[in-house]
Amino acid sequence: MDQKITFRASKGYLKFEADYPKPIKINIPEWFKKINHNHNNVTIKGCIPFLQSLTTGYILSLPQDFHLEHNSLDKNSIRTQLTPNFPENNFNLNSKGRKECHATYQVKGSPALKKNNFLPVQKILNPWIIKTPPGYSCLFVPPLNNADDRFSIIPAIVDTDTFAMWINFPFVVNGDKYPVLDTELKKGTPYVQIIPFKRDSWKMKKEEQKEEEKMWLGKYFLKKLHNYKQTFWNKNTTWK
């Protein structure tokens, strides 16, 4: 039976169909599509685990254009400014009168703060309330192996079966690559990958590898092309 994830937004916002959440499989990057994979040219395109990172779950894209000015000087202070182009509204979107951020003391010691050049962490407001069946949560991450190189959300897990509110996304600028940044973040830029999962209790154990497993692994690696796809891949999970 298919599980169902529901995205709710205000009636007025639902008219923006281009902004709807989508299965992330429609967002496979062009560079990946163009790679050849054959017996003479074994590439990452034949790596099903990598492909699954690009096709698992759902994608949220920026619902508005932003002007992002990071680590710039303004009235004798260094700051990050995220300026939206959307007017005042009740859609839970960033507007000039509606901004959210985390002060630096709230993330003190975090690697994310260092990456963000020790500046306050801005938030992208999200117009969608996300609902999953009982016992299911959602992992929120930057698009796996396909993230924007200028910024990324801070990953998190939310129990979306019980939390019936908007989930807003703190993000950090890639200060390692862009110590100073003045850029436009265009509406439609993918920025969050959503992976629903069932909550279970787990217990770890450790044991010695069996001899038959060693022999079996040797036979497996004798194959070169499509070995994982043909032998191990479970195609039963679909996202629609």
MIDOSE-1310 file (N, C-alpha, C; in nm, 2 decimals, decimal comma, always signed):
residues 240
mdqk	+0,08/-0,12/+0,00/+0,00/+0,00/+0,00/+0,09/+0,12/+0,00; +0,06/+0,22/-0,09/+0,13/+0,34/-0,09/+0,10/+0,43/+0,03; +0,21/+0,48/+0,10/+0,19/+0,58/+0,20/+0,17/+0,71/+0,14; +0,11/+0,81/+0,21/+0,07/+0,93/+0,15/+0,14/+1,05/+0,23
itfr	+0,21/+1,14/+0,16/+0,26/+1,26/+0,22/+0,17/+1,37/+0,17; +0,13/+1,46/+0,25/+0,03/+1,57/+0,21/+0,10/+1,70/+0,23; +0,09/+1,79/+0,13/+0,14/+1,93/+0,14/+0,02/+2,02/+0,14; +0,01/+2,10/+0,25/-0,10/+2,19/+0,26/-0,05/+2,34/+0,25
askg	-0,13/+2,42/+0,18/-0,10/+2,56/+0,18/-0,23/+2,64/+0,18; -0,22/+2,77/+0,20/-0,34/+2,85/+0,20/-0,40/+2,85/+0,06; -0,53/+2,87/+0,06/-0,61/+2,87/-0,06/-0,55/+2,96/-0,17; -0,51/+3,08/-0,12/-0,46/+3,18/-0,22/-0,33/+3,14/-0,28
ylkf	-0,25/+3,06/-0,20/-0,12/+3,02/-0,25/-0,13/+2,90/-0,35; -0,23/+2,82/-0,34/-0,25/+2,70/-0,42/-0,26/+2,74/-0,57; -0,29/+2,86/-0,60/-0,30/+2,90/-0,74/-0,16/+2,90/-0,81; -0,05/+2,90/-0,73/+0,08/+2,90/-0,79/+0,13/+2,76/-0,81
eady	+0,07/+2,70/-0,92/+0,10/+2,56/-0,94/+0,25/+2,53/-0,97; +0,32/+2,63/-1,03/+0,46/+2,60/-1,05/+0,54/+2,59/-0,93; +0,49/+2,63/-0,81/+0,56/+2,62/-0,69/+0,53/+2,50/-0,61; +0,45/+2,41/-0,66/+0,41/+2,29/-0,59/+0,53/+2,20/-0,56
pkpi	+0,53/+2,13/-0,45/+0,64/+2,03/-0,42/+0,62/+1,92/-0,53; +0,74/+1,86/-0,56/+0,74/+1,76/-0,67/+0,82/+1,64/-0,63; +0,80/+1,52/-0,69/+0,89/+1,41/-0,67/+1,03/+1,45/-0,72; +1,13/+1,43/-0,64/+1,27/+1,48/-0,68/+1,32/+1,41/-0,80
kini	+1,27/+1,30/-0,84/+1,32/+1,23/-0,96/+1,31/+1,31/-1,08; +1,22/+1,42/-1,09/+1,21/+1,50/-1,20/+1,32/+1,61/-1,21; +1,41/+1,61/-1,10/+1,51/+1,71/-1,09/+1,65/+1,65/-1,11; +1,66/+1,54/-1,18/+1,79/+1,48/-1,20/+1,88/+1,58/-1,28
pewf	+2,00/+1,61/-1,24/+2,08/+1,71/-1,31/+2,12/+1,67/-1,45; +2,13/+1,77/-1,54/+2,17/+1,75/-1,68/+2,30/+1,68/-1,69; +2,40/+1,72/-1,60/+2,53/+1,66/-1,62/+2,53/+1,51/-1,60; +2,44/+1,46/-1,51/+2,42/+1,32/-1,48/+2,36/+1,25/-1,60
kkin	+2,26/+1,31/-1,66/+2,19/+1,25/-1,78/+2,29/+1,24/-1,90; +2,38/+1,32/-1,91/+2,47/+1,32/-2,02/+2,59/+1,22/-2,01; +2,61/+1,17/-1,89/+2,72/+1,07/-1,88/+2,69/+0,94/-1,94; +2,79/+0,88/-2,01/+2,77/+0,75/-2,07/+2,82/+0,65/-1,97
hnhn	+2,76/+0,53/-1,98/+2,80/+0,42/-1,89/+2,80/+0,29/-1,97; +2,91/+0,23/-2,00/+2,91/+0,10/-2,07/+3,04/+0,02/-2,03; +3,05/-0,09/-2,09/+3,16/-0,18/-2,06/+3,30/-0,11/-2,07; +3,31/-0,03/-2,16/+3,44/+0,04/-2,19/+3,46/+0,17/-2,11
nvti	+3,35/+0,21/-2,05/+3,35/+0,34/-1,98/+3,26/+0,33/-1,86; +3,31/+0,27/-1,75/+3,23/+0,25/-1,63/+3,23/+0,38/-1,55; +3,11/+0,44/-1,53/+3,10/+0,57/-1,47/+3,00/+0,57/-1,35; +2,98/+0,68/-1,29/+2,89/+0,70/-1,18/+2,75/+0,68/-1,22
kgci	+2,72/+0,69/-1,35/+2,58/+0,67/-1,39/+2,54/+0,53/-1,37; +2,63/+0,43/-1,36/+2,59/+0,29/-1,33/+2,58/+0,27/-1,18; +2,60/+0,37/-1,10/+2,60/+0,35/-0,95/+2,45/+0,38/-0,90; +2,38/+0,27/-0,88/+2,24/+0,28/-0,84/+2,23/+0,36/-0,70
pflq	+2,32/+0,33/-0,60/+2,31/+0,41/-0,48/+2,32/+0,56/-0,50; +2,40/+0,60/-0,59/+2,41/+0,74/-0,63/+2,28/+0,79/-0,69; +2,23/+0,71/-0,79/+2,11/+0,75/-0,86/+1,99/+0,76/-0,76; +1,99/+0,67/-0,66/+1,88/+0,68/-0,56/+1,89/+0,80/-0,47
sltt	+2,01/+0,85/-0,45/+2,02/+0,98/-0,38/+1,95/+1,09/-0,46; +1,95/+1,08/-0,59/+1,89/+1,18/-0,67/+1,74/+1,17/-0,69; +1,69/+1,05/-0,66/+1,55/+1,02/-0,69/+1,46/+0,98/-0,57; +1,52/+0,99/-0,45/+1,44/+0,95/-0,34/+1,38/+1,07/-0,27
gyil	+1,24/+1,07/-0,26/+1,17/+1,17/-0,19/+1,12/+1,28/-0,28; +1,11/+1,40/-0,22/+1,04/+1,51/-0,28/+1,13/+1,64/-0,27; +1,10/+1,73/-0,36/+1,18/+1,85/-0,36/+1,09/+1,98/-0,34; +1,15/+2,07/-0,26/+1,09/+2,20/-0,25/+1,18/+2,30/-0,32
slpq	+1,12/+2,39/-0,40/+1,20/+2,49/-0,47/+1,17/+2,63/-0,41; +1,26/+2,72/-0,42/+1,24/+2,86/-0,37/+1,11/+2,92/-0,42; +1,02/+2,96/-0,33/+0,89/+3,01/-0,38/+0,89/+3,16/-0,42; +1,01/+3,22/-0,42/+1,02/+3,36/-0,45/+1,17/+3,39/-0,49
dfhl	+1,19/+3,50/-0,56/+1,33/+3,55/-0,58/+1,38/+3,61/-0,45; +1,51/+3,59/-0,43/+1,58/+3,66/-0,32/+1,70/+3,73/-0,37; +1,73/+3,84/-0,31/+1,87/+3,90/-0,33/+1,94/+3,87/-0,20; +2,05/+3,79/-0,21/+2,13/+3,75/-0,10/+2,26/+3,83/-0,10
ehns	+2,28/+3,91/+0,01/+2,40/+3,98/+0,02/+2,46/+3,93/+0,16; +2,58/+3,87/+0,15/+2,64/+3,80/+0,26/+2,78/+3,86/+0,29; +2,80/+3,88/+0,42/+2,93/+3,92/+0,47/+2,97/+4,06/+0,42; +2,87/+4,15/+0,40/+2,89/+4,28/+0,35/+2,89/+4,38/+0,46
ldkn	+2,94/+4,50/+0,43/+2,95/+4,61/+0,53/+2,83/+4,70/+0,51; +2,75/+4,72/+0,62/+2,64/+4,81/+0,62/+2,63/+4,89/+0,74; +2,65/+5,02/+0,73/+2,65/+5,11/+0,85/+2,74/+5,06/+0,96; +2,87/+5,03/+0,92/+2,97/+4,99/+1,01/+2,95/+4,86/+1,08
sirt	+2,86/+4,78/+1,02/+2,84/+4,64/+1,08/+2,84/+4,54/+0,96; +2,89/+4,42/+0,99/+2,90/+4,32/+0,89/+2,77/+4,24/+0,91; +2,70/+4,21/+0,80/+2,57/+4,14/+0,81/+2,54/+4,06/+0,68; +2,44/+3,97/+0,70/+2,38/+3,90/+0,59/+2,24/+3,96/+0,57
qltp	+2,20/+3,99/+0,44/+2,07/+4,04/+0,42/+2,00/+3,96/+0,31; +1,89/+3,90/+0,34/+1,81/+3,82/+0,25/+1,69/+3,91/+0,21; +1,69/+3,96/+0,10/+1,58/+4,05/+0,06/+1,48/+3,98/-0,04; +1,36/+3,96/-0,01/+1,26/+3,90/-0,10/+1,20/+4,00/-0,19
nfpe	+1,14/+3,94/-0,30/+1,07/+4,03/-0,39/+0,92/+4,02/-0,38; +0,87/+3,95/-0,27/+0,73/+3,93/-0,26/+0,67/+4,03/-0,16; +0,55/+4,08/-0,19/+0,49/+4,18/-0,11/+0,44/+4,12/+0,02; +0,39/+4,20/+0,11/+0,34/+4,15/+0,24/+0,23/+4,05/+0,20
nnfn	+0,22/+3,94/+0,28/+0,12/+3,84/+0,25/+0,09/+3,75/+0,37; +0,00/+3,66/+0,36/-0,03/+3,56/+0,47/+0,00/+3,42/+0,42; +0,09/+3,41/+0,33/+0,13/+3,27/+0,27/+0,24/+3,21/+0,35; +0,30/+3,27/+0,45/+0,42/+3,23/+0,52/+0,54/+3,23/+0,42
lnsk	+0,56/+3,34/+0,36/+0,68/+3,37/+0,28/+0,76/+3,48/+0,34; +0,88/+3,49/+0,30/+0,96/+3,60/+0,34/+0,91/+3,73/+0,28; +0,90/+3,84/+0,36/+0,87/+3,97/+0,30/+0,95/+4,07/+0,38; +0,95/+4,19/+0,33/+1,04/+4,29/+0,40/+1,00/+4,32/+0,54
grke	+0,88/+4,29/+0,58/+0,84/+4,30/+0,72/+0,83/+4,17/+0,79; +0,87/+4,06/+0,73/+0,87/+3,93/+0,79/+0,99/+3,86/+0,76; +1,08/+3,86/+0,86/+1,21/+3,79/+0,85/+1,23/+3,70/+0,97; +1,31/+3,60/+0,96/+1,34/+3,51/+1,07/+1,49/+3,47/+1,06
chat	+1,55/+3,46/+1,17/+1,69/+3,42/+1,17/+1,73/+3,36/+1,31; +1,84/+3,29/+1,32/+1,89/+3,25/+1,45/+2,01/+3,33/+1,48; +2,02/+3,39/+1,60/+2,13/+3,46/+1,64/+2,25/+3,37/+1,66; +2,37/+3,42/+1,65/+2,49/+3,34/+1,65/+2,50/+3,26/+1,78
yqvk	+2,46/+3,31/+1,89/+2,47/+3,24/+2,02/+2,38/+3,11/+2,02; +2,28/+3,11/+1,93/+2,19/+2,99/+1,93/+2,26/+2,87/+1,86; +2,36/+2,90/+1,78/+2,43/+2,79/+1,71/+2,58/+2,79/+1,75; +2,61/+2,85/+1,86/+2,75/+2,86/+1,90/+2,83/+2,72/+1,90
gspa	+2,94/+2,72/+1,84/+3,02/+2,60/+1,83/+2,98/+2,51/+1,71; +2,88/+2,54/+1,64/+2,84/+2,46/+1,53/+2,93/+2,48/+1,40; +2,96/+2,38/+1,33/+3,04/+2,40/+1,21/+2,96/+2,48/+1,11; +2,83/+2,48/+1,12/+2,75/+2,56/+1,03/+2,77/+2,71/+1,05
lkkn	+2,80/+2,75/+1,17/+2,82/+2,89/+1,20/+2,96/+2,93/+1,14; +3,06/+2,85/+1,15/+3,19/+2,88/+1,09/+3,17/+2,89/+0,94; +3,10/+2,80/+0,88/+3,08/+2,81/+0,73/+3,01/+2,93/+0,69; +2,92/+2,98/+0,78/+2,84/+3,10/+0,76/+2,92/+3,23/+0,80
nflp	+3,05/+3,22/+0,81/+3,14/+3,33/+0,85/+3,09/+3,40/+0,98; +3,04/+3,32/+1,07/+3,00/+3,36/+1,21/+2,90/+3,47/+1,21; +2,81/+3,47/+1,11/+2,71/+3,57/+1,10/+2,57/+3,50/+1,13; +2,47/+3,58/+1,17/+2,34/+3,52/+1,20/+2,29/+3,43/+1,09
vqki	+2,22/+3,32/+1,13/+2,17/+3,23/+1,03/+2,03/+3,26/+0,99; +2,01/+3,30/+0,86/+1,88/+3,34/+0,81/+1,79/+3,22/+0,78; +1,66/+3,24/+0,77/+1,56/+3,14/+0,75/+1,49/+3,17/+0,62; +1,46/+3,06/+0,54/+1,37/+3,07/+0,43/+1,23/+3,02/+0,48
lnpw	+1,14/+3,10/+0,47/+1,00/+3,07/+0,52/+0,94/+2,98/+0,41; +0,86/+2,88/+0,46/+0,80/+2,78/+0,37/+0,65/+2,78/+0,38; +0,58/+2,80/+0,27/+0,44/+2,81/+0,27/+0,36/+2,68/+0,29; +0,44/+2,56/+0,29/+0,37/+2,43/+0,29/+0,38/+2,37/+0,43
iikt	+0,26/+2,32/+0,48/+0,25/+2,24/+0,60/+0,26/+2,09/+0,55; +0,35/+2,02/+0,61/+0,38/+1,88/+0,56/+0,32/+1,78/+0,66; +0,25/+1,68/+0,61/+0,18/+1,59/+0,69/+0,21/+1,44/+0,64; +0,25/+1,36/+0,73/+0,28/+1,22/+0,70/+0,19/+1,13/+0,79
ppgy	+0,17/+1,00/+0,75/+0,09/+0,91/+0,83/+0,15/+0,89/+0,97; +0,07/+0,84/+1,07/+0,12/+0,81/+1,20/+0,25/+0,72/+1,20; +0,35/+0,76/+1,28/+0,47/+0,68/+1,28/+0,57/+0,72/+1,18; +0,55/+0,81/+1,10/+0,64/+0,85/+0,99/+0,69/+1,00/+1,01
sclf	+0,82/+1,02/+1,00/+0,88/+1,15/+1,00/+0,94/+1,18/+0,87; +1,00/+1,30/+0,86/+1,07/+1,35/+0,74/+1,21/+1,39/+0,77; +1,30/+1,35/+0,69/+1,44/+1,40/+0,69/+1,45/+1,51/+0,59; +1,49/+1,63/+0,63/+1,51/+1,74/+0,54/+1,66/+1,77/+0,52
vppl	+1,70/+1,77/+0,39/+1,84/+1,79/+0,36/+1,86/+1,88/+0,24; +1,97/+1,94/+0,21/+1,99/+2,00/+0,08/+1,98/+1,89/-0,03; +1,95/+1,92/-0,15/+1,94/+1,82/-0,25/+2,06/+1,74/-0,26; +2,05/+1,61/-0,24/+2,17/+1,52/-0,23/+2,24/+1,51/-0,36
nnad	+2,37/+1,54/-0,36/+2,46/+1,53/-0,48/+2,41/+1,63/-0,59; +2,33/+1,73/-0,55/+2,28/+1,82/-0,65/+2,25/+1,96/-0,59; +2,32/+1,99/-0,48/+2,29/+2,12/-0,41/+2,34/+2,24/-0,48; +2,28/+2,35/-0,45/+2,33/+2,48/-0,50/+2,47/+2,50/-0,43
drfs	+2,57/+2,55/-0,50/+2,70/+2,57/-0,43/+2,71/+2,70/-0,35; +2,60/+2,78/-0,35/+2,61/+2,91/-0,28/+2,55/+2,90/-0,14; +2,46/+2,82/-0,12/+2,39/+2,81/+0,01/+2,33/+2,67/+0,03; +2,30/+2,63/+0,16/+2,24/+2,51/+0,18/+2,16/+2,51/+0,32
iipa	+2,05/+2,44/+0,32/+1,98/+2,44/+0,45/+2,05/+2,36/+0,55; +2,02/+2,38/+0,68/+2,08/+2,30/+0,78/+1,99/+2,17/+0,80; +2,04/+2,05/+0,78/+1,96/+1,93/+0,78/+1,89/+1,91/+0,91; +1,77/+1,85/+0,91/+1,69/+1,83/+1,03/+1,59/+1,72/+1,00
ivdt	+1,54/+1,66/+1,11/+1,43/+1,56/+1,11/+1,31/+1,62/+1,19; +1,19/+1,61/+1,13/+1,07/+1,66/+1,20/+0,97/+1,54/+1,20; +0,90/+1,53/+1,31/+0,79/+1,43/+1,32/+0,67/+1,49/+1,26; +0,66/+1,48/+1,13/+0,56/+1,54/+1,05/+0,42/+1,48/+1,07
dtfa	+0,41/+1,37/+1,14/+0,28/+1,31/+1,17/+0,21/+1,38/+1,28; +0,29/+1,45/+1,37/+0,23/+1,52/+1,48/+0,25/+1,67/+1,47; +0,35/+1,72/+1,40/+0,38/+1,86/+1,39/+0,30/+1,92/+1,28; +0,19/+1,99/+1,31/+0,10/+2,05/+1,21/+0,12/+2,20/+1,19
mwin	+0,25/+2,23/+1,17/+0,28/+2,38/+1,15/+0,38/+2,39/+1,03; +0,40/+2,51/+0,98/+0,50/+2,53/+0,88/+0,64/+2,50/+0,93; +0,72/+2,44/+0,85/+0,86/+2,41/+0,88/+0,94/+2,50/+0,80; +1,01/+2,60/+0,87/+1,09/+2,69/+0,80/+1,24/+2,65/+0,81
fpfv	+1,32/+2,69/+0,71/+1,45/+2,63/+0,69/+1,56/+2,72/+0,71; +1,64/+2,71/+0,82/+1,76/+2,79/+0,84/+1,86/+2,74/+0,73; +1,94/+2,84/+0,68/+2,04/+2,80/+0,58/+2,17/+2,88/+0,61; +2,28/+2,82/+0,55/+2,41/+2,89/+0,57/+2,46/+2,91/+0,43
vngd	+2,54/+3,02/+0,42/+2,61/+3,05/+0,29/+2,74/+2,97/+0,29; +2,78/+2,93/+0,17/+2,90/+2,85/+0,15/+3,02/+2,95/+0,17; +3,05/+2,98/+0,29/+3,16/+3,08/+0,31/+3,30/+3,02/+0,28; +3,31/+2,89/+0,27/+3,44/+2,83/+0,22/+3,47/+2,87/+0,08
kypv	+3,37/+2,88/+0,00/+3,39/+2,92/-0,14/+3,36/+3,06/-0,17; +3,26/+3,12/-0,09/+3,22/+3,26/-0,11/+3,24/+3,34/+0,02; +3,36/+3,38/+0,05/+3,37/+3,46/+0,18/+3,28/+3,59/+0,18; +3,26/+3,65/+0,06/+3,17/+3,76/+0,04/+3,08/+3,72/-0,08
ldte	+2,95/+3,75/-0,07/+2,86/+3,70/-0,17/+2,75/+3,81/-0,20; +2,73/+3,84/-0,32/+2,62/+3,93/-0,36/+2,55/+3,86/-0,48; +2,44/+3,80/-0,46/+2,38/+3,71/-0,57/+2,23/+3,71/-0,57; +2,17/+3,66/-0,68/+2,03/+3,65/-0,69/+2,00/+3,50/-0,68
lkkg	+1,91/+3,46/-0,58/+1,86/+3,33/-0,57/+1,72/+3,33/-0,64; +1,71/+3,26/-0,75/+1,59/+3,27/-0,83/+1,48/+3,17/-0,78; +1,36/+3,22/-0,80/+1,24/+3,14/-0,77/+1,25/+3,01/-0,85; +1,22/+2,90/-0,79/+1,23/+2,77/-0,86/+1,36/+2,70/-0,84
tpyv	+1,45/+2,76/-0,77/+1,58/+2,69/-0,73/+1,55/+2,58/-0,63; +1,58/+2,45/-0,66/+1,56/+2,35/-0,56/+1,65/+2,37/-0,44; +1,59/+2,36/-0,32/+1,67/+2,38/-0,20/+1,65/+2,29/-0,08; +1,54/+2,21/-0,09/+1,52/+2,11/+0,02/+1,48/+1,97/-0,04
qiip	+1,54/+1,87/+0,00/+1,50/+1,73/-0,04/+1,43/+1,67/+0,09; +1,31/+1,62/+0,07/+1,23/+1,56/+0,17/+1,23/+1,41/+0,16; +1,27/+1,34/+0,26/+1,27/+1,20/+0,26/+1,19/+1,14/+0,38; +1,06/+1,10/+0,35/+0,98/+1,04/+0,46/+1,04/+0,91/+0,50
fkrd	+1,03/+0,87/+0,63/+1,07/+0,74/+0,67/+0,99/+0,70/+0,80; +0,98/+0,57/+0,82/+0,91/+0,52/+0,93/+1,00/+0,51/+1,05; +0,95/+0,56/+1,16/+1,03/+0,56/+1,29/+1,03/+0,41/+1,35; +1,15/+0,36/+1,37/+1,16/+0,23/+1,44/+1,27/+0,24/+1,55
swkm	+1,26/+0,15/+1,64/+1,37/+0,14/+1,74/+1,47/+0,04/+1,68; +1,60/+0,08/+1,70/+1,71/+0,00/+1,65/+1,81/-0,04/+1,76; +1,87/-0,15/+1,75/+1,97/-0,19/+1,84/+2,09/-0,24/+1,76; +2,21/-0,19/+1,79/+2,33/-0,23/+1,72/+2,40/-0,35/+1,77
kkee	+2,45/-0,44/+1,68/+2,53/-0,55/+1,72/+2,65/-0,56/+1,62; +2,75/-0,63/+1,66/+2,87/-0,65/+1,58/+2,91/-0,80/+1,58; +2,95/-0,85/+1,46/+2,99/-0,99/+1,45/+3,09/-1,00/+1,34; +3,16/-1,11/+1,34/+3,26/-1,14/+1,24/+3,20/-1,18/+1,11
qkee	+3,26/-1,13/+1,00/+3,22/-1,17/+0,87/+3,23/-1,32/+0,84; +3,13/-1,37/+0,77/+3,13/-1,52/+0,75/+3,21/-1,55/+0,62; +3,27/-1,67/+0,62/+3,36/-1,71/+0,51/+3,28/-1,71/+0,38; +3,16/-1,76/+0,38/+3,08/-1,77/+0,26/+3,05/-1,63/+0,20
ekmw	+3,04/-1,53/+0,29/+3,02/-1,39/+0,25/+3,14/-1,34/+0,17; +3,26/-1,38/+0,22/+3,38/-1,33/+0,15/+3,39/-1,39/+0,01; +3,36/-1,52/+0,00/+3,36/-1,59/-0,13/+3,25/-1,52/-0,22; +3,14/-1,50/-0,17/+3,03/-1,44/-0,24/+3,07/-1,30/-0,29
lgky	+3,13/-1,22/-0,21/+3,17/-1,09/-0,25/+3,27/-1,09/-0,36; +3,36/-1,19/-0,36/+3,46/-1,21/-0,47/+3,39/-1,23/-0,60; +3,29/-1,32/-0,60/+3,21/-1,34/-0,72/+3,14/-1,22/-0,77; +3,09/-1,14/-0,67/+3,01/-1,02/-0,71/+3,10/-0,92/-0,78
flkk	+3,22/-0,90/-0,73/+3,31/-0,80/-0,79/+3,37/-0,84/-0,92; +3,35/-0,97/-0,96/+3,40/-1,01/-1,09/+3,31/-0,95/-1,20; +3,19/-0,92/-1,17/+3,10/-0,85/-1,26/+3,14/-0,70/-1,26; +3,12/-0,64/-1,38/+3,16/-0,50/-1,39/+3,04/-0,41/-1,41
lhny	+2,95/-0,45/-1,50/+2,85/-0,35/-1,54/+2,71/-0,39/-1,49; +2,65/-0,30/-1,43/+2,51/-0,32/-1,38/+2,50/-0,43/-1,27; +2,61/-0,46/-1,20/+2,61/-0,57/-1,10/+2,51/-0,54/-0,99; +2,52/-0,42/-0,93/+2,43/-0,38/-0,82/+2,29/-0,38/-0,86
kqtf	+2,26/-0,32/-0,98/+2,13/-0,30/-1,03/+2,06/-0,43/-1,06; +2,13/-0,53/-1,11/+2,08/-0,66/-1,15/+2,07/-0,75/-1,03; +2,15/-0,73/-0,93/+2,16/-0,83/-0,82/+2,09/-0,78/-0,69; +2,09/-0,65/-0,66/+2,05/-0,61/-0,52/+1,94/-0,50/-0,52
wnkn	+1,92/-0,43/-0,63/+1,84/-0,31/-0,63/+1,69/-0,35/-0,61; +1,63/-0,29/-0,51/+1,49/-0,31/-0,48/+1,41/-0,20/-0,54; +1,34/-0,23/-0,65/+1,27/-0,12/-0,72/+1,13/-0,09/-0,67; +1,09/-0,15/-0,55/+0,95/-0,14/-0,51/+0,92/+0,00/-0,45
ttwk	+1,02/+0,07/-0,41/+0,99/+0,21/-0,36/+0,97/+0,30/-0,47; +0,86/+0,37/-0,48/+0,84/+0,47/-0,58/+0,80/+0,60/-0,52; +0,82/+0,71/-0,59/+0,78/+0,84/-0,54/+0,70/+0,91/-0,64; +0,58/+0,95/-0,61/+0,49/+1,01/-0,70/+0,40/+1,11/-0,63
